[in-house]
Amino acid sequence: MWFLGVPYVNLSSPGNLEALLKSVQHITKGREYFILVPWLGDGLLTSTGAKWHAHRKMLTPAFHFRILESCLPIFNRNAQLLIKILQDKFADDKILNVDTFISLCSLDIISEAAMGVRLEAQLQKHSTL
């Protein structure tokens, strides 16, 4: 099938889907990913084939369920704080861009989960994000 000048293939057979998804040689990224290479380099998100497979295998243990489960209190505490902040900010029905609030929450979660440091960026009065 063609859409906006780009060919697409639709697979519906479970066997064909499994073969495609397990294949290292068929993990070629679309043209959209090329704009990310200057910022992200040739890492997991932008690489293809054997390089992608090697990067994925190295990162898989870091995202094991037990490791992520140990971070649930961090996720929950920071998400609850984000909810409270948003409820306070939106109390008078103002329209606000939530990008900064979500970025600060993400920063708090990542810094504590990865480095054990509580930045409390969400609680800062003047953020530079």
C-alpha positions, 0 to 999 in steps of 0.5 A: 500500500502507498501513502503519501508516496511511501510504500507500506506493507501490512502483515497479518499472519502471526508467523510472518509478524514473528519472523519480521519482529525477530529479524535483526536485518529488518530493523531499518529505521525510517527517514524520520529518524535521520533528523535525530542522529545529530543529537542522539548519535548512532545509538539504540533509537537511531541505529539499525541491524546488528548494531541496534541488536547489540545495543538492545541486548546491553540495555535490556537488563537495565529495564528488567521488571524487578529493577523498574518495580523497585523504582515504583515509589519514586515514580508514584511520589513524583507523579502525585506531586505533579498532580498536586501542582497541576491541580493548584495551577489549573484551579482557576481554569487557566490554560497552561502549557504542561510541558515544563511541569512534565519535564520537571517531573521527569527530571526528578524521577530520572535523577532519583532513580538513576543517581539516587539524588532528589533534585525536587525540581518540581518544587523550585519557584523559578525553573529554567526549563 
